[in-house]
Amino acid sequence: MKIAILTGAGMSVESGLATFRGGGGLWDSYPVEQVATPQGFAANPALVLEFYNKRRRELLTTEPNKGHELIAALEKEHEVVVITQNVDNLHERAGSTNVIHLHGELMKVCSSRNPDDLSCVELLPSPDTDTAIGDKAADGSQLRPYIVWFGEAVPLMDDAILALRDADMFIIIGTSLNVYPAAGLLNYVPSGIPVFLVDPNEVNVRGVRKIVTIRKGASEGMQEIVDSYL
Ligand code: APR
């Protein structure tokens, strides 16, 4: 069976990473427009680099949780594509081999002149993952985080749509579905396939007619899907 899984920040909560929205979310402590827009980077690049340096240091001390592991284990019997809005690498570290990062990857940096130039994308050598003003990409421009900021195009959206259109089952885990175009993936769910939503809180899944809602955290919810539906 071909299984497509869309994940968001809630996927990594049990690993200790914060979500973006809701009480204590990251966007409560850091104004989005300062740290996650091209305008914010132009205004104060040092602040933005330091924000992502902090996120990377945090990720280095974080491990995948049981939910990530259950998803990775699905590959033993199924063709799995993970479409994630997360910039962490916890799916890969749990063993998932087919991961589409819609919003970029925290451990990578790229050219600030042309963020879409893949020849300038670099993986930072851990544990030395800090970047500073003056660090240059291969094209000579200032290095910036390989993150899709608000207002920027999402280059991997087409790949995600193609993967979802081909799926026999769709699982959504830990996303408030507030951010487009990612949330628009719901428009491409093939009709008639089983759709599951795992989230401890209510999420507005507009348009999807038949959906099995599992009001649990990522690990427990994934376990229920494995035990009862696969
Ligand atoms: N297990 C599963 N889901 C959880 C858990 C948990 N243990 N804890 C919280 N959640 C759910 C919340 O109920 C919420 O619905 O995770 C969701 C997190 O929502 P957001 O913080 O809005 O995160 P996300 O949907 O991934 O945000 C999308 O917004 O700012 C951006 O680029 C950033 O990729 C991000 C995008």
Residues whose N, C-alpha, C, O or C-beta is under 5 A from the ligand:
A	BS01	APR	G8 A9 G10 M11 V13 E14 T19 F20 R21 Q85 N86 H103 G174 T175 S176 L177 V179 V198 D199 P200 N201 K216 G217 A218
